[in-house]
Amino acid sequence: MTAAIYLFLSLPLLLSLAARGALPKVLGLVTSMFAILLSVEPGGAVLPWATGMTIATVALYKRFRRYPV
């Protein structure tokens, strides 16, 4: 596998590093590791990657959401 594929599979971790709190970062790390480990089988990395991306996008949405004044 190339480095670009590993970078793509670790995207949930990289996005969750911008979130506040430790829980999204840990979950991003775990799902990225599962995605990398399960990527040896075609289509094996889809579920952990999608779960990690969902966690990362919700965490980033909560961080950048504006509160009404």
Secondary structure, DSSP 8 states (H G I E B T S, - for coil): --HHHHHHHTHHHHHHTTSSSSHHHHHHHHHHHHHHHHTTSTTTTHHHHHHHHHHHHHHHHHHH-----
